[in-house]
């Protein structure tokens, strides 16, 4: 008799717990949020958005190594160019720094709890004298074909 009561109480607790969790999941107030990523000011990016979302850090590191270790000057994935195009402006029209939650990089990195240190050395606001020259979209395939297949997000010949 005592064992039966024990099982009834356990079943009751399980049913209550599952019912509570189901109600919580179906509630309109508990919809999972996504980061609010600001739109870029420039034209087309050097790669499609789905590729950049997944691989931007690999691209930046690759080109950093190309410039610093090999003295390369033809850099496709420059942090300076990224910041120049993906600038977010405040109400007065001035570019915001990484300290501002609206900053392009911070909007996603804060959401996924990733701490970046790029801006401990690099400027998080665009240089007023930089002229952006974005790569036309018809060269995306060429640029991507020169990178490892695993970075491309799919078949490079598509």
C-alpha positions in Angstrom: 0.0 0.0 0.0 2.8 2.4 0.9 4.7 1.5 -2.3 1.5 2.3 -4.3 1.2 5.7 -2.8 4.8 6.4 -3.6 4.2 5.6 -7.3 1.0 7.7 -7.4 2.8 10.7 -5.9 5.7 10.3 -8.4 3.4 10.1 -11.3 1.5 13.1 -10.1 4.7 15.2 -9.8 5.8 14.1 -13.3 2.4 15.0 -14.8 2.5 18.4 -13.2 6.0 19.0 -14.3 5.3 18.1 -17.9 2.1 20.1 -17.9 4.0 23.2 -16.6 6.7 22.8 -19.2 4.3 22.3 -22.0 2.3 25.4 -21.0 5.5 27.4 -20.8 6.7 26.3 -24.2 3.3 27.2 -25.8 2.9 30.6 -24.2 3.2 33.6 -26.5 5.4 35.4 -24.0 8.2 32.8 -24.3 9.0 32.9 -28.0 12.7 32.5 -28.6 14.2 35.8 -29.6 16.9 36.3 -32.3 19.5 39.1 -32.4 18.5 42.3 -34.2 21.3 42.6 -36.8 21.6 46.0 -38.4 21.6 46.3 -42.2 24.8 47.2 -43.9 25.2 50.7 -45.5 27.3 49.5 -48.4 26.3 47.5 -51.5 26.8 43.7 -51.7 29.2 42.0 -49.3 32.3 40.2 -50.4 30.5 36.9 -49.8 26.8 35.8 -49.3 25.4 36.4 -45.8 25.0 32.7 -45.0 28.7 32.2 -45.7 29.8 35.3 -43.8 27.7 34.3 -40.7 29.4 31.0 -40.5 32.9 31.8 -41.5 33.7 35.5 -41.0 36.2 34.9 -38.3 38.1 32.3 -40.5 38.2 34.9 -43.3 39.5 37.7 -41.1 42.1 35.4 -39.6 43.1 34.1 -43.0 43.6 37.6 -44.4 45.3 38.8 -41.2 47.9 36.1 -41.6 48.2 36.9 -45.3 48.9 40.5 -44.5 51.0 40.2 -41.3 53.0 37.1 -42.1 53.3 37.2 -45.8 53.1 41.0 -46.5 50.0 40.7 -48.7 48.3 43.9 -49.8 45.3 42.5 -51.7 43.1 41.8 -48.7 39.4 40.8 -49.5 38.3 40.3 -45.9 39.6 43.4 -44.1 38.2 44.3 -40.7 38.5 48.0 -41.7 36.3 47.3 -44.7 33.8 45.3 -42.7 33.5 48.1 -40.1 33.2 50.7 -42.9 30.2 49.0 -44.5 28.5 47.6 -41.4 28.6 50.9 -39.5 25.6 51.6 -37.2 24.8 55.2 -36.5 23.2 56.8 -33.4 20.3 59.2 -33.5 22.7 62.1 -34.3 24.1 60.2 -37.3 27.5 59.4 -35.7 29.0 55.9 -35.9 28.6 54.0 -32.6 31.5 52.1 -31.1 31.6 48.5 -29.9 30.7 49.8 -26.4 27.2 50.5 -27.7 24.8 47.5 -27.8 23.6 48.5 -31.2 27.1 48.0 -32.8 26.9 45.5 -35.7 29.5 43.1 -34.3 28.1 43.3 -30.8 24.5 42.6 -31.8 25.4 38.9 -32.6 28.4 38.3 -30.4 26.5 39.4 -27.3 23.6 37.2 -28.2 25.8 34.1 -28.5 27.9 35.1 -25.5 31.1 35.4 -27.5 33.7 37.9 -26.2 35.8 39.3 -29.0 39.0 41.3 -28.5 39.4 42.8 -32.0 38.6 46.2 -30.7 41.2 46.3 -28.0 43.6 47.1 -30.9 41.4 48.0 -33.9 39.0 50.9 -34.2 35.3 49.8 -33.9 34.1 52.9 -35.8 34.9 53.5 -39.5 37.7 55.7 -40.6 36.2 58.8 -42.1 38.8 58.8 -44.9 38.3 55.2 -46.1 36.8 54.6 -49.5 35.0 51.3 -49.7 35.5 49.2 -52.7 33.3 46.2 -52.4 33.8 43.2 -54.6 31.1 42.7 -57.2 28.9 39.7 -56.6 30.0 37.9 -59.8 33.4 37.4 -58.2 32.1 35.7 -55.1 32.5 32.3 -56.6 36.1 33.0 -57.6 37.0 34.3 -54.2 35.3 31.4 -52.4 36.9 28.9 -54.7 40.3 29.9 -53.4 39.3 29.0 -49.8 39.1 25.6 -48.3 35.9 23.7 -49.2 34.8 23.4 -45.6 34.7 27.3 -45.4 32.5 27.7 -48.4 29.2 26.5 -47.0 28.6 24.2 -49.9 29.8 23.2 -53.3 32.1 25.9 -54.8 31.0 25.0 -58.3 27.3 25.8 -57.7 
